[in-house]
Amino acid sequence: MKIGIVCYPTFGGSGVLATELGLGLAKRGHQVHFITYSRPVRLGSFHENVFYHEVDPADYPLFEFPPYESSLASELVDVVKFEQLDLLHVHYAIPHASVAYMAKKILLQSGIYIPVITTLHGTDITLVGHDKTFAPVVEFSINKSDGVTAVSNYLKDVTYEHFNITKDIRVIYNFVDFNRFKKTNKGHFKKAIAPNGEKIITHVSNFRKVKRVEDIVYAFKKVLEKVPAKLLLIGDGPERTNLERLCRQQGTCQDVRFLGKQEAIEELLAISDVFMLPSGSESFGLAALEAMACEVPVISSDIGGLPELNVDGKTGFICKVGDIDDYADKAIKLLTNEALLDEFRVNALNHAKKYDLEILLPQYESYYTEILEGSRLEKLA
Ligand code: GMT
């Protein structure tokens, strides 16, 4: 198949998932065309079967905001026509689903029918999507997509709750590539970060408010009272400065490392003992899955799709959103009991195996075939 993928090319979960999906499809012989405003961060070096088309949001003195949507729609029309794509798979509804709909309508004028699949990732529904500034467009473009997927049952349910959806939504969970995310021996690395054998707690995110990273900083102070530990905060985003200030106030700076955006996250996960994800909203929690694949138990909030991934008392612990004492208690419980930690490590890995790319990617492939077949029949009718 010739597949066009539209996503945010950044470190966000939807962009990461879309890129890994494209790479996986390309390895399986499909021709994959990324159509994005910059090269997706996880794309790495040259790959046979992978093509990249840059959207250039043309600027003009009249525009206070360059019209990204129009530029993207025009690029989609061009790439679909020139590369003779079979389908477009857009990730994150806003604005990608409505832009794809517009491209589809333009292409119809030339007798080209391009099926569009929209994957809902989370905040496009839960936070931003149902705000009245976007809701009518989101609802319309979901209903106009030929296929719609959501990354968890929670997200599917909440989409039906928030919008008047007439389409079937297929749940296809986030996945992880075990060729990359696996526990490797990074002893030298661990020694550099935790020279006295301190335990390592890790968090990866885009440091937006919704991630509640400050809960980790507060909980970490309590952990330090009982266990020598280091906290690795990986990623970057709007809350980072506030968090650095908070660490100073807490007097924990010497044990907290802000590592910024990292390419080789798996190497940092390989030396981690516990992963924390205390989000206030999370449709799935891809970062937690990547940690579990590297045998790191997860302490997460009880929100959204997280309980579908993290099994309380088995692969980690689940705490109420904002319950800092509980996050700290659960971390101390794991970090002071080597046998329990080992047991949870094994459980985390075994559970993560259910989300292996090798299992989930074929689900996308067969969904593509189903949608293509459906639209072929529609054309015949
Ligand atoms: O985590 C984020 O805020 C980024 C966001 C995105 O859309 O880029 O991630 C969402 O998509 C991921 C991949 O499907 C999910 O694993 C995350 O749970 C989801 N984030 C939220 O729902 C907050």
Boltz pocket constraint, residues with backbone or C-beta under 6 A from the ligand:
constraints:
  - pocket:
      binder: B
      contacts: [[A, 12], [A, 13], [A, 14], [A, 15], [A, 17], [A, 92], [A, 120], [A, 121], [A, 122], [A, 123], [A, 124], [A, 151], [A, 174], [A, 206], [A, 208], [A, 210], [A, 281], [A, 282], [A, 283], [A, 284], [A, 285], [A, 286], [A, 287]]
      max_distance: 6.0
